[in-house]
Amino acid sequence: MNTAQQASFSLLQWGITPWTVLALALLPLLLLMRFQRTYPTMRCVYLCAFVFALSLPIAWMPDWWWMIPATVGAVTALVAAIDLVTLPPVAGIEIVRTMLRVASLASRHPVQIAVLNRSGRTIRGRVTDDCPDGLELTPAERELVLPTGKRATLDFSFRPQRRGAYSLEYVYLALRSRLGLWQQMHRLQNPAELHVYPDIKQIGEYALLARTNRLSQIGVRRTRKVGQDNNFERLRDYQRDDNYRHIDWRTTARRQKLTVRQFQTDQSQRVIFLLDCGRMMTNQFEGLSLLDYAFNASLMLSYVALDQGDSVGMLCFSDRVHTYVPPAGGRRHMNRLLHAGFNQFPQLVQSRYDEAFLYLSRHCRRRSLVVLVTNVIDQVNADQIYNYMHNLVGCHLPLVVLMRDHRVFQAADHPYPDPAVLYRSAAAAQILLWRHQVIRRMESSGTLTLDVFPEEMTSPLVNRYLDIKARHLL
């Protein structure tokens, strides 16, 4: 029996097996991972793999060969233990997140994370920010090498994928040891709130085109007003872009200066949006739900109506009433409308039209333009919308905006001799025919309707509103 065999036999007599040695070696590592959140890096794994590879040919090597992997393993364990002590204490590290509280949907939102090192050691590692579902963080993480007493600022950016309120709880820090054999994970509490609102660039575009008289570029047409819809307000000096038909020639002759009559529009009209947040609005197109398109178009029309001097209100509902903004005027009212709807999402529940219209009847008794934005997919839903909107005729002016489904229209417009495709096209055509009958039934009862694709909703809705004002339907 050689020396290696004698040593192995002695260890077995004491109950020490290779599995016992492996368990004793892994126990400190498991304790570090469980209680200190300290993990070996890939560099440490490669070193252990090298030691393991040296021990494989022991059966074919001389008796003294076992001393080589044992010595290398002992040196590796010693170096790893010493390197573990070089991890900097997290108590001396301060992290502060700086960002604006308000962001726009699908737009980059800059975030800065400031790191101050007071630990007495140079810190090396990676820093990343909290990223709830619906936010995209760029870059995912940043490397950090910061000497003691120094301060570093790391730049990140969020790209929101949906509206709503987000809670950022922590900043994550992964510290590496001096030789890079260990990394320690830390979760530093740094709470913050981020409110993501719809991208309202279209409102700025509308304001710019309105000032330059080019609204036709976004599909808003000039509506010819019927009769005298303005009340005389005052006389003023003629300006270059005034209508020459408004020139008061008698006053001009008396003053010896071009003078025009200025009119003011009746500002007593009101618009109230009823946004369906139920299952009818859960379909998506190009990454946005039908409710997102409805909310964007409602904000655009709200801006136009407020600019016209009207009052605007909003009611969001599904199986209950979520939020209600009473009608009010003024440019500042846009902020209240934005804040009321930015955190509303479509839910897979049946919408309660009875509760929504009962709430409306209790809180809005003055005649208003009631705009219901929803969708119809079955006869039960269509009958409910018809009954409640028909009851508004007389005391209010109801307008139903129905959102089209691209898949149904594409299936009906592209038949194919294949039986499966042909049957699907026939079913889609039958759905569209039924939808047309539902719309005609609503129109015959005195309810205004608008049937549009979601991405094309804004311009037709604004045009319908301007047409209603021009025809004095309110």
RAUR-V513552 format. One record per residue. N is the residue number from 1. RES is the residue in three letters. PSI is psi in radians with two decimals (* if undefined). Layout:
BEGIN
n->N res->RES psi->PSI
n->N res->RES psi->PSI
END
This chain:
BEGIN
n->1 res->MET psi->2.16
n->2 res->ASN psi->3.13
n->3 res->THR psi->-0.74
n->4 res->ALA psi->-0.70
n->5 res->GLN psi->-0.67
n->6 res->GLN psi->-0.70
n->7 res->ALA psi->-0.70
n->8 res->SER psi->-0.71
n->9 res->PHE psi->-0.67
n->10 res->SER psi->-0.71
n->11 res->LEU psi->-0.68
n->12 res->LEU psi->-0.62
n->13 res->GLN psi->-0.58
n->14 res->TRP psi->0.02
n->15 res->GLY psi->0.28
n->16 res->ILE psi->1.90
n->17 res->THR psi->2.92
n->18 res->PRO psi->-0.60
n->19 res->TRP psi->-0.59
n->20 res->THR psi->-0.73
n->21 res->VAL psi->-0.74
n->22 res->LEU psi->-0.71
n->23 res->ALA psi->-0.73
n->24 res->LEU psi->-0.57
n->25 res->ALA psi->-0.59
n->26 res->LEU psi->-0.35
n->27 res->LEU psi->-0.84
n->28 res->PRO psi->-0.63
n->29 res->LEU psi->-0.73
n->30 res->LEU psi->-0.66
n->31 res->LEU psi->-0.70
n->32 res->LEU psi->-0.74
n->33 res->MET psi->-0.60
n->34 res->ARG psi->-0.77
n->35 res->PHE psi->-0.50
n->36 res->GLN psi->-0.07
n->37 res->ARG psi->0.72
n->38 res->THR psi->2.26
n->39 res->TYR psi->2.59
n->40 res->PRO psi->2.52
n->41 res->THR psi->3.05
n->42 res->MET psi->-0.50
n->43 res->ARG psi->-0.71
n->44 res->CYS psi->-0.66
n->45 res->VAL psi->-0.71
n->46 res->TYR psi->-0.69
n->47 res->LEU psi->-0.76
n->48 res->CYS psi->-0.64
n->49 res->ALA psi->-0.62
n->50 res->PHE psi->-0.75
n->51 res->VAL psi->-0.70
n->52 res->PHE psi->-0.68
n->53 res->ALA psi->-0.59
n->54 res->LEU psi->-0.51
n->55 res->SER psi->-0.20
n->56 res->LEU psi->-0.77
n->57 res->PRO psi->0.38
n->58 res->ILE psi->-0.65
n->59 res->ALA psi->-0.42
n->60 res->TRP psi->-0.01
n->61 res->MET psi->2.97
n->62 res->PRO psi->2.94
n->63 res->ASP psi->-0.54
n->64 res->TRP psi->-0.08
n->65 res->TRP psi->-0.49
n->66 res->TRP psi->-0.35
n->67 res->MET psi->-0.46
n->68 res->ILE psi->-0.99
n->69 res->PRO psi->-0.53
n->70 res->ALA psi->-0.75
n->71 res->THR psi->-0.79
n->72 res->VAL psi->-0.69
n->73 res->GLY psi->-0.71
n->74 res->ALA psi->-0.73
n->75 res->VAL psi->-0.73
n->76 res->THR psi->-0.75
n->77 res->ALA psi->-0.68
n->78 res->LEU psi->-0.79
n->79 res->VAL psi->-0.71
n->80 res->ALA psi->-0.67
n->81 res->ALA psi->-0.73
n->82 res->ILE psi->-0.69
n->83 res->ASP psi->-0.51
n->84 res->LEU psi->-0.57
n->85 res->VAL psi->-0.37
n->86 res->THR psi->0.00
n->87 res->LEU psi->2.23
n->88 res->PRO psi->2.57
n->89 res->PRO psi->2.37
n->90 res->VAL psi->-0.29
n->91 res->ALA psi->-0.43
n->92 res->GLY psi->0.24
n->93 res->ILE psi->2.23
n->94 res->GLU psi->2.34
n->95 res->ILE psi->2.30
n->96 res->VAL psi->2.25
n->97 res->ARG psi->2.37
n->98 res->THR psi->2.14
n->99 res->MET psi->2.83
n->100 res->LEU psi->2.65
n->101 res->ARG psi->-0.36
n->102 res->VAL psi->2.32
n->103 res->ALA psi->2.83
n->104 res->SER psi->2.56
n->105 res->LEU psi->2.31
n->106 res->ALA psi->0.30
n->107 res->SER psi->2.59
n->108 res->ARG psi->2.34
n->109 res->HIS psi->1.92
n->110 res->PRO psi->2.50
n->111 res->VAL psi->2.38
n->112 res->GLN psi->2.34
n->113 res->ILE psi->2.02
n->114 res->ALA psi->2.27
n->115 res->VAL psi->2.18
n->116 res->LEU psi->2.17
n->117 res->ASN psi->1.93
n->118 res->ARG psi->0.39
n->119 res->SER psi->-0.24
n->120 res->GLY psi->-0.04
n->121 res->ARG psi->2.73
n->122 res->THR psi->2.26
n->123 res->ILE psi->2.40
n->124 res->ARG psi->2.40
n->125 res->GLY psi->-2.77
n->126 res->ARG psi->2.53
n->127 res->VAL psi->2.37
n->128 res->THR psi->2.78
n->129 res->ASP psi->2.87
n->130 res->ASP psi->2.47
n->131 res->CYS psi->1.51
n->132 res->PRO psi->2.91
n->133 res->ASP psi->2.32
n->134 res->GLY psi->-0.16
n->135 res->LEU psi->2.51
n->136 res->GLU psi->2.07
n->137 res->LEU psi->2.27
n->138 res->THR psi->2.20
n->139 res->PRO psi->2.94
n->140 res->ALA psi->-0.56
n->141 res->GLU psi->2.85
n->142 res->ARG psi->2.46
n->143 res->GLU psi->2.59
n->144 res->LEU psi->2.20
n->145 res->VAL psi->1.92
n->146 res->LEU psi->2.01
n->147 res->PRO psi->2.87
n->148 res->THR psi->2.46
n->149 res->GLY psi->0.04
n->150 res->LYS psi->2.89
n->151 res->ARG psi->2.40
n->152 res->ALA psi->2.55
n->153 res->THR psi->2.12
n->154 res->LEU psi->2.32
n->155 res->ASP psi->2.24
n->156 res->PHE psi->3.05
n->157 res->SER psi->2.44
n->158 res->PHE psi->2.52
n->159 res->ARG psi->1.74
n->160 res->PRO psi->2.39
n->161 res->GLN psi->-0.25
n->162 res->ARG psi->2.83
n->163 res->ARG psi->2.97
n->164 res->GLY psi->3.14
n->165 res->ALA psi->2.27
n->166 res->TYR psi->2.45
n->167 res->SER psi->2.08
n->168 res->LEU psi->2.06
n->169 res->GLU psi->-0.72
n->170 res->TYR psi->2.83
n->171 res->VAL psi->2.27
n->172 res->TYR psi->2.33
n->173 res->LEU psi->2.20
n->174 res->ALA psi->1.86
n->175 res->LEU psi->2.39
n->176 res->ARG psi->2.61
n->177 res->SER psi->3.07
n->178 res->ARG psi->-0.73
n->179 res->LEU psi->-0.06
n->180 res->GLY psi->0.38
n->181 res->LEU psi->-0.33
n->182 res->TRP psi->2.65
n->183 res->GLN psi->2.45
n->184 res->GLN psi->2.19
n->185 res->MET psi->2.34
n->186 res->HIS psi->2.54
n->187 res->ARG psi->1.74
n->188 res->LEU psi->2.19
n->189 res->GLN psi->2.20
n->190 res->ASN psi->1.33
n->191 res->PRO psi->2.55
n->192 res->ALA psi->2.74
n->193 res->GLU psi->2.43
n->194 res->LEU psi->2.10
n->195 res->HIS psi->2.09
n->196 res->VAL psi->2.07
n->197 res->TYR psi->2.83
n->198 res->PRO psi->2.64
n->199 res->ASP psi->1.97
n->200 res->ILE psi->0.60
n->201 res->LYS psi->-0.52
n->202 res->GLN psi->-0.49
n->203 res->ILE psi->-0.75
n->204 res->GLY psi->-0.65
n->205 res->GLU psi->-0.70
n->206 res->TYR psi->-0.78
n->207 res->ALA psi->-0.70
n->208 res->LEU psi->-0.80
n->209 res->LEU psi->-0.54
n->210 res->ALA psi->-0.65
n->211 res->ARG psi->-0.54
n->212 res->THR psi->0.17
n->213 res->ASN psi->0.79
n->214 res->ARG psi->0.65
n->215 res->LEU psi->-0.33
n->216 res->SER psi->-0.33
n->217 res->GLN psi->-0.38
n->218 res->ILE psi->0.26
n->219 res->GLY psi->0.06
n->220 res->VAL psi->2.04
n->221 res->ARG psi->2.69
n->222 res->ARG psi->2.20
n->223 res->THR psi->2.27
n->224 res->ARG psi->2.13
n->225 res->LYS psi->2.42
n->226 res->VAL psi->2.19
n->227 res->GLY psi->-2.90
n->228 res->GLN psi->1.75
n->229 res->ASP psi->0.03
n->230 res->ASN psi->2.63
n->231 res->ASN psi->2.46
n->232 res->PHE psi->2.32
n->233 res->GLU psi->-0.96
n->234 res->ARG psi->3.00
n->235 res->LEU psi->2.51
n->236 res->ARG psi->2.97
n->237 res->ASP psi->2.58
n->238 res->TYR psi->2.39
n->239 res->GLN psi->2.87
n->240 res->ARG psi->-0.62
n->241 res->ASP psi->0.25
n->242 res->ASP psi->2.67
n->243 res->ASN psi->2.23
n->244 res->TYR psi->-0.35
n->245 res->ARG psi->-0.33
n->246 res->HIS psi->0.13
n->247 res->ILE psi->2.25
n->248 res->ASP psi->1.79
n->249 res->TRP psi->-0.57
n->250 res->ARG psi->-0.82
n->251 res->THR psi->-0.62
n->252 res->THR psi->-0.74
n->253 res->ALA psi->-0.63
n->254 res->ARG psi->-0.67
n->255 res->ARG psi->-0.27
n->256 res->GLN psi->0.61
n->257 res->LYS psi->2.36
n->258 res->LEU psi->2.22
n->259 res->THR psi->2.40
n->260 res->VAL psi->2.73
n->261 res->ARG psi->2.28
n->262 res->GLN psi->2.40
n->263 res->PHE psi->2.72
n->264 res->GLN psi->2.47
n->265 res->THR psi->2.58
n->266 res->ASP psi->2.11
n->267 res->GLN psi->0.36
n->268 res->SER psi->0.07
n->269 res->GLN psi->2.65
n->270 res->ARG psi->2.56
n->271 res->VAL psi->2.27
n->272 res->ILE psi->2.20
n->273 res->PHE psi->2.33
n->274 res->LEU psi->1.84
n->275 res->LEU psi->2.06
n->276 res->ASP psi->2.11
n->277 res->CYS psi->0.35
n->278 res->GLY psi->-2.80
n->279 res->ARG psi->-0.36
n->280 res->MET psi->-0.32
n->281 res->MET psi->0.31
n->282 res->THR psi->-0.28
n->283 res->ASN psi->2.63
n->284 res->GLN psi->2.64
n->285 res->PHE psi->2.11
n->286 res->GLU psi->0.71
n->287 res->GLY psi->-0.09
n->288 res->LEU psi->2.51
n->289 res->SER psi->2.90
n->290 res->LEU psi->-0.56
n->291 res->LEU psi->-0.61
n->292 res->ASP psi->-0.81
n->293 res->TYR psi->-0.71
n->294 res->ALA psi->-0.72
n->295 res->PHE psi->-0.72
n->296 res->ASN psi->-0.80
n->297 res->ALA psi->-0.64
n->298 res->SER psi->-0.69
n->299 res->LEU psi->-0.68
n->300 res->MET psi->-0.81
n->301 res->LEU psi->-0.59
n->302 res->SER psi->-0.73
n->303 res->TYR psi->-0.77
n->304 res->VAL psi->-0.77
n->305 res->ALA psi->-0.73
n->306 res->LEU psi->-0.63
n->307 res->ASP psi->-0.51
n->308 res->GLN psi->-0.06
n->309 res->GLY psi->0.12
n->310 res->ASP psi->2.94
n->311 res->SER psi->2.53
n->312 res->VAL psi->2.39
n->313 res->GLY psi->2.95
n->314 res->MET psi->2.43
n->315 res->LEU psi->2.11
n->316 res->CYS psi->2.31
n->317 res->PHE psi->2.76
n->318 res->SER psi->-1.83
n->319 res->ASP psi->-0.01
n->320 res->ARG psi->2.98
n->321 res->VAL psi->2.09
n->322 res->HIS psi->-0.85
n->323 res->THR psi->2.65
n->324 res->TYR psi->2.24
n->325 res->VAL psi->1.98
n->326 res->PRO psi->2.60
n->327 res->PRO psi->2.36
n->328 res->ALA psi->2.85
n->329 res->GLY psi->3.12
n->330 res->GLY psi->2.63
n->331 res->ARG psi->-0.52
n->332 res->ARG psi->-0.33
n->333 res->HIS psi->-0.36
n->334 res->MET psi->-0.63
n->335 res->ASN psi->-0.68
n->336 res->ARG psi->-0.68
n->337 res->LEU psi->-0.72
n->338 res->LEU psi->-0.81
n->339 res->HIS psi->-0.48
n->340 res->ALA psi->-0.52
n->341 res->GLY psi->-0.11
n->342 res->PHE psi->-0.42
n->343 res->ASN psi->0.39
n->344 res->GLN psi->2.30
n->345 res->PHE psi->2.63
n->346 res->PRO psi->2.43
n->347 res->GLN psi->2.62
n->348 res->LEU psi->1.10
n->349 res->VAL psi->2.78
n->350 res->GLN psi->2.23
n->351 res->SER psi->2.40
n->352 res->ARG psi->1.57
n->353 res->TYR psi->-0.53
n->354 res->ASP psi->-0.76
n->355 res->GLU psi->-0.66
n->356 res->ALA psi->-0.80
n->357 res->PHE psi->-0.52
n->358 res->LEU psi->-0.72
n->359 res->TYR psi->-0.70
n->360 res->LEU psi->-0.74
n->361 res->SER psi->-0.51
n->362 res->ARG psi->-0.56
n->363 res->HIS psi->-0.11
n->364 res->CYS psi->1.73
n->365 res->ARG psi->-0.27
n->366 res->ARG psi->2.52
n->367 res->ARG psi->2.27
n->368 res->SER psi->2.85
n->369 res->LEU psi->1.91
n->370 res->VAL psi->1.97
n->371 res->VAL psi->1.90
n->372 res->LEU psi->2.08
n->373 res->VAL psi->1.99
n->374 res->THR psi->-2.82
n->375 res->ASN psi->2.77
n->376 res->VAL psi->2.37
n->377 res->ILE psi->-0.18
n->378 res->ASP psi->2.95
n->379 res->GLN psi->-0.61
n->380 res->VAL psi->-0.81
n->381 res->ASN psi->-0.74
n->382 res->ALA psi->-0.68
n->383 res->ASP psi->-0.67
n->384 res->GLN psi->-0.81
n->385 res->ILE psi->-0.74
n->386 res->TYR psi->-0.81
n->387 res->ASN psi->-0.80
n->388 res->TYR psi->-0.65
n->389 res->MET psi->-0.59
n->390 res->HIS psi->-0.60
n->391 res->ASN psi->-0.34
n->392 res->LEU psi->-0.36
n->393 res->VAL psi->2.21
n->394 res->GLY psi->-0.96
n->395 res->CYS psi->-0.47
n->396 res->HIS psi->2.99
n->397 res->LEU psi->1.83
n->398 res->PRO psi->2.45
n->399 res->LEU psi->2.10
n->400 res->VAL psi->2.17
n->401 res->VAL psi->2.00
n->402 res->LEU psi->2.34
n->403 res->MET psi->2.21
n->404 res->ARG psi->2.69
n->405 res->ASP psi->2.08
n->406 res->HIS psi->-0.62
n->407 res->ARG psi->-0.66
n->408 res->VAL psi->-0.76
n->409 res->PHE psi->-0.68
n->410 res->GLN psi->-0.68
n->411 res->ALA psi->-0.63
n->412 res->ALA psi->-0.51
n->413 res->ASP psi->-0.16
n->414 res->HIS psi->1.21
n->415 res->PRO psi->2.79
n->416 res->TYR psi->2.56
n->417 res->PRO psi->-0.33
n->418 res->ASP psi->2.26
n->419 res->PRO psi->-0.74
n->420 res->ALA psi->-0.78
n->421 res->VAL psi->-0.67
n->422 res->LEU psi->-0.75
n->423 res->TYR psi->-0.70
n->424 res->ARG psi->-0.70
n->425 res->SER psi->-0.70
n->426 res->ALA psi->-0.70
n->427 res->ALA psi->-0.71
n->428 res->ALA psi->-0.71
n->429 res->ALA psi->-0.66
n->430 res->GLN psi->-0.66
n->431 res->ILE psi->-0.75
n->432 res->LEU psi->-0.64
n->433 res->LEU psi->-0.76
n->434 res->TRP psi->-0.70
n->435 res->ARG psi->-0.71
n->436 res->HIS psi->-0.70
n->437 res->GLN psi->-0.68
n->438 res->VAL psi->-0.76
n->439 res->ILE psi->-0.77
n->440 res->ARG psi->-0.65
n->441 res->ARG psi->-0.73
n->442 res->MET psi->-0.73
n->443 res->GLU psi->-0.63
n->444 res->SER psi->-0.40
n->445 res->SER psi->0.00
n->446 res->GLY psi->0.10
n->447 res->THR psi->2.25
n->448 res->LEU psi->2.53
n->449 res->THR psi->2.73
n->450 res->LEU psi->2.04
n->451 res->ASP psi->1.87
n->452 res->VAL psi->2.79
n->453 res->PHE psi->2.62
n->454 res->PRO psi->-0.72
n->455 res->GLU psi->-0.23
n->456 res->GLU psi->0.38
n->457 res->MET psi->-0.57
n->458 res->THR psi->-0.95
n->459 res->SER psi->-0.82
n->460 res->PRO psi->-0.62
n->461 res->LEU psi->-0.75
n->462 res->VAL psi->-0.73
n->463 res->ASN psi->-0.69
n->464 res->ARG psi->-0.69
n->465 res->TYR psi->-0.80
n->466 res->LEU psi->-0.63
n->467 res->ASP psi->-0.66
n->468 res->ILE psi->-0.74
n->469 res->LYS psi->-0.67
n->470 res->ALA psi->-0.57
n->471 res->ARG psi->0.08
n->472 res->HIS psi->0.74
n->473 res->LEU psi->-0.36
n->474 res->LEU psi->*
END
